[in-house]
Amino acid sequence: MFLNYKNSLDALIMLLSLGGKITQASNHLSLMLNGLKYYSLEVTINGDHYLIQAFEQEASDLFDAVMAIIDEKKTAIKKIKNFQIINFIELEFFLNRIN
């Protein structure tokens, strides 16, 4: 699949909107030997792996976006787990009242 992107953030948004998943992402920006900031991640869609790379300000923007996405997913998972725990506790309380 060949797609055109304006920049790395556009590539990320496009691939995610097509059903892609972030499969590898560093939790920090890298600093290259020449002093440039660098960030990369992998997005997988339909078995195809895409490497997205960025430098300098674009790397910082991409990193911030990826961390926000990952944090949002962690928050959603935590809410689901908490909801399941609450429902289990309510079910257990209900069953205890019946018996």
ROTOR-649762 format. One record per residue: residue number from 0; x, y, z of N, C-alpha, C, CB in turn; residue in one letter. Coordinates in Angstrom, 2 decimals, decimal comma, always signed. Glycine has a CB too. Layout:
N
ATOM  NUM  X  Y  Z  X  Y  Z  X  Y  Z  X  Y  Z  A $
...
REM end
This chain:
99
ATOM  0  +0,85  -1,17  +0,00  +0,00  +0,00  +0,00  +0,90  +1,23  +0,00  -0,97  +0,00  +1,22  M $
ATOM  1  +0,66  +2,14  -0,92  +1,44  +3,38  -0,98  +0,52  +4,55  -0,69  +2,13  +3,54  -2,38  F $
ATOM  2  +0,88  +5,31  +0,31  +0,09  +6,48  +0,70  +1,02  +7,68  +0,80  -0,65  +6,24  +2,05  L $
ATOM  3  +0,50  +8,85  +0,51  +1,27  +10,08  +0,65  +0,93  +10,76  +1,97  +1,02  +11,04  -0,53  N $
ATOM  4  +1,95  +11,28  +2,64  +1,76  +11,94  +3,92  +2,43  +13,31  +3,89  +2,32  +11,09  +5,08  Y $
ATOM  5  +1,87  +14,27  +4,62  +2,49  +15,58  +4,74  +3,70  +15,53  +5,65  +1,48  +16,61  +5,26  K $
ATOM  6  +3,57  +14,72  +6,73  +4,65  +14,60  +7,71  +4,42  +13,33  +8,53  +4,73  +15,86  +8,64  N $
ATOM  7  +5,25  +13,10  +9,50  +5,15  +11,86  +10,29  +3,86  +11,78  +11,08  +6,33  +11,75  +11,24  S $
ATOM  8  +3,40  +12,88  +11,61  +2,15  +12,89  +12,38  +0,97  +12,58  +11,47  +1,95  +14,25  +13,09  L $
ATOM  9  +0,99  +13,12  +10,27  -0,05  +12,83  +9,28  -0,04  +11,34  +8,93  +0,15  +13,69  +8,01  D $
ATOM  10  +1,16  +10,77  +8,78  +1,27  +9,34  +8,49  +0,67  +8,50  +9,61  +2,75  +8,95  +8,27  A $
ATOM  11  +0,99  +8,86  +10,86  +0,46  +8,14  +12,02  -1,06  +8,21  +12,04  +1,03  +8,72  +13,32  L $
ATOM  12  -1,61  +9,40  +11,88  -3,07  +9,57  +11,92  -3,74  +8,79  +10,80  -3,43  +11,07  +11,82  I $
ATOM  13  -3,16  +8,83  +9,61  -3,74  +8,12  +8,47  -3,73  +6,61  +8,71  -2,97  +8,46  +7,17  M $
ATOM  14  -2,59  +6,07  +9,15  -2,51  +4,63  +9,37  -3,43  +4,17  +10,50  -1,07  +4,24  +9,69  L $
ATOM  15  -3,52  +4,95  +11,57  -4,43  +4,58  +12,66  -5,88  +4,65  +12,22  -4,20  +5,49  +13,87  L $
ATOM  16  -6,21  +5,64  +11,39  -7,60  +5,77  +10,93  -7,99  +4,63  +9,99  -7,79  +7,11  +10,22  S $
ATOM  17  -6,99  +3,98  +9,38  -7,25  +2,84  +8,51  -7,26  +1,51  +9,27  -6,21  +2,78  +7,41  L $
ATOM  18  -7,16  +1,59  +10,60  -7,21  +0,39  +11,41  -5,86  -0,09  +11,91  -7,84  -0,70  +10,65  G $
ATOM  19  -4,82  +0,69  +11,68  -3,49  +0,32  +12,14  -3,36  +0,39  +13,65  -2,46  +1,21  +11,50  G $
ATOM  20  -2,37  -0,32  +14,16  -2,08  -0,35  +15,60  -0,62  +0,00  +15,81  -2,41  -1,75  +16,22  K $
ATOM  21  -0,34  +0,76  +16,85  +1,05  +1,04  +17,21  +1,60  -0,24  +17,83  +1,16  +2,27  +18,21  I $
ATOM  22  +2,62  -0,82  +17,19  +3,15  -2,10  +17,67  +4,50  -1,95  +18,34  +3,26  -3,07  +16,52  T $
ATOM  23  +5,22  -0,87  +18,05  +6,47  -0,59  +18,75  +6,63  +0,92  +18,84  +7,69  -1,25  +18,02  Q $
ATOM  24  +6,89  +1,38  +20,05  +7,10  +2,82  +20,25  +7,97  +3,01  +21,48  +5,74  +3,57  +20,40  A $
ATOM  25  +8,99  +3,79  +21,32  +9,87  +4,10  +22,43  +9,17  +5,07  +23,37  +11,22  +4,68  +21,94  S $
ATOM  26  +9,52  +5,00  +24,65  +8,92  +5,93  +25,61  +9,83  +7,13  +25,87  +8,63  +5,22  +26,94  N $
ATOM  27  +10,77  +7,38  +24,95  +11,63  +8,55  +25,06  +12,11  +9,00  +23,68  +12,83  +8,26  +25,98  H $
ATOM  28  +12,44  +10,28  +23,59  +13,07  +10,81  +22,39  +14,54  +10,44  +22,41  +12,89  +12,36  +22,29  L $
ATOM  29  +15,11  +10,20  +21,24  +16,55  +9,91  +21,16  +17,28  +11,17  +20,72  +16,83  +8,73  +20,18  S $
ATOM  30  +18,51  +11,28  +21,16  +19,38  +12,37  +20,73  +20,52  +11,73  +19,94  +19,91  +13,22  +21,96  L $
ATOM  31  +20,62  +12,05  +18,69  +21,64  +11,46  +17,82  +23,01  +12,09  +18,13  +21,28  +11,66  +16,33  M $
ATOM  32  +24,06  +11,45  +17,66  +25,42  +11,95  +17,90  +25,63  +13,35  +17,34  +26,44  +11,00  +17,29  L $
ATOM  33  +24,91  +13,70  +16,28  +25,04  +15,03  +15,70  +24,16  +16,07  +16,40  +24,68  +14,98  +14,23  N $
ATOM  34  +23,47  +15,65  +17,48  +22,67  +16,57  +18,27  +21,21  +16,68  +17,87  +23,26  +17,89  +18,20  G $
ATOM  35  +20,81  +15,99  +16,81  +19,42  +16,05  +16,37  +18,53  +15,15  +17,23  +19,31  +15,65  +14,89  L $
ATOM  36  +17,33  +15,65  +17,52  +16,32  +14,82  +18,19  +15,74  +13,86  +17,14  +15,19  +15,69  +18,85  K $
ATOM  37  +15,47  +12,63  +17,57  +14,97  +11,61  +16,66  +13,93  +10,77  +17,39  +16,13  +10,72  +16,13  Y $
ATOM  38  +12,87  +10,41  +16,66  +11,86  +9,51  +17,21  +11,34  +8,62  +16,09  +10,70  +10,30  +17,88  Y $
ATOM  39  +11,09  +7,36  +16,42  +10,51  +6,44  +15,44  +9,55  +5,50  +16,15  +11,62  +5,65  +14,69  S $
ATOM  40  +8,63  +4,95  +15,37  +7,70  +3,97  +15,89  +7,26  +3,08  +14,74  +6,48  +4,65  +16,56  L $
ATOM  41  +6,67  +1,95  +15,09  +6,16  +1,02  +14,10  +4,64  +0,95  +14,23  +6,80  -0,39  +14,25  E $
ATOM  42  +3,99  +1,00  +13,09  +2,53  +0,82  +13,02  +2,28  -0,38  +12,11  +1,79  +2,12  +12,49  V $
ATOM  43  +1,42  -1,28  +12,57  +1,09  -2,47  +11,78  -0,37  -2,39  +11,36  +1,37  -3,78  +12,58  T $
ATOM  44  -0,59  -2,68  +10,09  -1,95  -2,70  +9,56  -2,03  -3,83  +8,53  -2,34  -1,31  +8,91  I $
ATOM  45  -2,97  -4,72  +8,72  -3,18  -5,86  +7,81  -1,90  -6,66  +7,59  -3,72  -5,38  +6,46  N $
ATOM  46  -1,11  -6,82  +8,64  +0,12  -7,59  +8,53  +1,30  -6,83  +7,94  -0,13  -8,78  +7,71  G $
ATOM  47  +1,08  -5,63  +7,46  +2,16  -4,80  +6,92  +2,69  -3,90  +8,03  +1,67  -3,95  +5,71  D $
ATOM  48  +4,01  -3,77  +8,09  +4,66  -2,97  +9,13  +5,19  -1,67  +8,52  +5,81  -3,77  +9,81  H $
ATOM  49  +4,86  -0,55  +9,16  +5,30  +0,76  +8,69  +6,17  +1,39  +9,77  +4,09  +1,67  +8,35  Y $
ATOM  50  +7,34  +1,85  +9,36  +8,24  +2,57  +10,26  +8,04  +4,05  +10,01  +9,73  +2,15  +10,04  L $
ATOM  51  +7,70  +4,78  +11,03  +7,53  +6,23  +10,93  +8,68  +6,87  +11,70  +6,13  +6,70  +11,50  I $
ATOM  52  +9,41  +7,76  +11,04  +10,56  +8,42  +11,64  +10,38  +9,93  +11,57  +11,87  +8,00  +10,93  Q $
ATOM  53  +10,95  +10,62  +12,55  +10,89  +12,08  +12,54  +12,13  +12,65  +13,24  +9,59  +12,57  +13,23  A $
ATOM  54  +12,45  +13,88  +12,88  +13,60  +14,57  +13,44  +13,19  +15,94  +13,98  +14,71  +14,73  +12,39  F $
ATOM  55  +13,95  +16,39  +14,98  +13,82  +17,72  +15,58  +12,41  +18,01  +16,08  +14,21  +18,77  +14,56  E $
ATOM  56  +11,81  +19,16  +15,73  +10,49  +19,53  +16,28  +9,43  +18,51  +15,89  +10,08  +20,93  +15,79  Q $
ATOM  57  +9,52  +17,99  +14,68  +8,56  +16,98  +14,24  +8,67  +15,72  +15,11  +8,78  +16,62  +12,75  E $
ATOM  58  +9,89  +15,39  +15,52  +10,10  +14,24  +16,42  +9,42  +14,49  +17,76  +11,61  +13,96  +16,63  A $
ATOM  59  +9,56  +15,70  +18,28  +8,92  +16,04  +19,56  +7,40  +15,98  +19,44  +9,35  +17,45  +20,02  S $
ATOM  60  +6,87  +16,51  +18,34  +5,42  +16,49  +18,13  +4,90  +15,06  +17,99  +5,05  +17,30  +16,87  D $
ATOM  61  +5,62  +14,23  +17,25  +5,23  +12,83  +17,06  +5,28  +12,09  +18,40  +6,14  +12,14  +16,02  L $
ATOM  62  +6,35  +12,30  +19,15  +6,50  +11,67  +20,46  +5,33  +12,04  +21,37  +7,83  +12,08  +21,11  F $
ATOM  63  +5,01  +13,34  +21,44  +3,90  +13,80  +22,30  +2,58  +13,15  +21,88  +3,77  +15,33  +22,24  D $
ATOM  64  +2,35  +13,05  +20,58  +1,10  +12,45  +20,09  +1,04  +10,97  +20,45  +0,97  +12,63  +18,57  A $
ATOM  65  +2,13  +10,24  +20,25  +2,16  +8,81  +20,55  +1,97  +8,57  +22,04  +3,49  +8,19  +20,07  V $
ATOM  66  +2,64  +9,36  +22,87  +2,49  +9,19  +24,32  +1,05  +9,47  +24,75  +3,46  +10,12  +25,08  M $
ATOM  67  +0,41  +10,46  +24,14  -0,99  +10,77  +24,46  -1,90  +9,61  +24,06  -1,45  +12,07  +23,76  A $
ATOM  68  -1,64  +9,02  +22,89  -2,45  +7,89  +22,43  -2,27  +6,70  +23,37  -2,07  +7,49  +20,98  I $
ATOM  69  -1,03  +6,40  +23,71  -0,75  +5,27  +24,59  -1,36  +5,51  +25,97  +0,77  +5,04  +24,72  I $
ATOM  70  -1,23  +6,73  +26,49  -1,79  +7,05  +27,80  -3,31  +6,94  +27,77  -1,37  +8,46  +28,24  D $
ATOM  71  -3,92  +7,40  +26,68  -5,38  +7,31  +26,55  -5,83  +5,85  +26,55  -5,85  +8,01  +25,25  E $
ATOM  72  -5,08  +4,99  +25,86  -5,44  +3,57  +25,83  -5,26  +2,94  +27,21  -4,58  +2,81  +24,80  K $
ATOM  73  -4,19  +3,30  +27,91  -3,98  +2,77  +29,26  -5,10  +3,20  +30,18  -2,62  +3,22  +29,83  K $
ATOM  74  -5,52  +4,47  +30,05  -6,62  +4,98  +30,87  -7,91  +4,24  +30,55  -6,81  +6,50  +30,64  T $
ATOM  75  -8,16  +4,00  +29,27  -9,38  +3,28  +28,87  -9,36  +1,85  +29,41  -9,52  +3,26  +27,34  A $
ATOM  76  -8,22  +1,19  +29,32  -8,10  -0,18  +29,84  -8,32  -0,19  +31,34  -6,73  -0,78  +29,50  I $
ATOM  77  -7,74  +0,78  +32,03  -7,90  +0,86  +33,49  -9,38  +1,07  +33,85  -7,04  +2,01  +34,07  K $
ATOM  78  -10,07  +1,93  +33,08  -11,49  +2,16  +33,34  -12,29  +0,89  +33,13  -12,03  +3,28  +32,44  K $
ATOM  79  -11,95  +0,14  +32,08  -12,66  -1,11  +31,82  -12,43  -2,09  +32,95  -12,22  -1,73  +30,47  I $
ATOM  80  -11,18  -2,22  +33,39  -10,87  -3,13  +34,49  -11,58  -2,71  +35,77  -9,35  -3,19  +34,73  K $
ATOM  81  -11,57  -1,40  +36,06  -12,27  -0,90  +37,25  -13,76  -1,17  +37,15  -12,01  +0,60  +37,45  N $
ATOM  82  -14,33  -0,99  +35,97  -15,74  -1,24  +35,75  -16,05  -2,71  +35,99  -16,15  -0,82  +34,33  F $
ATOM  83  -15,17  -3,59  +35,49  -15,37  -5,02  +35,68  -15,29  -5,39  +37,16  -14,34  -5,82  +34,88  Q $
ATOM  84  -14,36  -4,78  +37,89  -14,22  -5,06  +39,32  -15,46  -4,59  +40,07  -12,95  -4,37  +39,89  I $
ATOM  85  -15,93  -3,39  +39,73  -17,13  -2,85  +40,39  -18,33  -3,75  +40,10  -17,42  -1,40  +39,93  I $
ATOM  86  -18,47  -4,17  +38,85  -19,59  -5,04  +38,50  -19,50  -6,37  +39,23  -19,64  -5,27  +37,00  N $
ATOM  87  -18,29  -6,91  +39,38  -18,10  -8,15  +40,10  -18,48  -7,98  +41,56  -16,65  -8,63  +39,97  F $
ATOM  88  -18,05  -6,87  +42,17  -18,37  -6,60  +43,58  -19,89  -6,45  +43,75  -17,63  -5,32  +44,07  I $
ATOM  89  -20,52  -5,72  +42,82  -21,97  -5,56  +42,89  -22,67  -6,90  +42,72  -22,45  -4,57  +41,82  E $
ATOM  90  -22,19  -7,73  +41,81  -22,79  -9,05  +41,60  -22,62  -9,91  +42,85  -22,15  -9,74  +40,38  L $
ATOM  91  -21,43  -9,87  +43,43  -21,18  -10,65  +44,64  -22,10  -10,17  +45,77  -19,70  -10,55  +45,06  E $
ATOM  92  -22,25  -8,85  +45,92  -23,13  -8,29  +46,95  -24,58  -8,74  +46,71  -23,04  -6,74  +46,97  F $
ATOM  93  -25,01  -8,68  +45,45  -26,36  -9,08  +45,09  -26,58  -10,57  +45,40  -26,63  -8,80  +43,59  F $
ATOM  94  -25,62  -11,41  +45,03  -25,75  -12,85  +45,27  -25,75  -13,15  +46,76  -24,62  -13,60  +44,59  L $
ATOM  95  -24,98  -12,44  +47,53  -24,96  -12,65  +48,98  -26,31  -12,27  +49,62  -23,82  -11,83  +49,62  N $
ATOM  96  -26,95  -11,26  +49,06  -28,25  -10,85  +49,60  -29,33  -11,87  +49,29  -28,65  -9,49  +49,05  R $
ATOM  97  -29,19  -12,55  +48,14  -30,17  -13,56  +47,76  -30,08  -14,79  +48,66  -29,98  -13,96  +46,29  I $
ATOM  98  -28,85  -15,18  +48,94  -28,64  -16,42  +49,73  -28,96  -16,20  +51,14  -27,23  -16,93  +49,62  N $
REM end
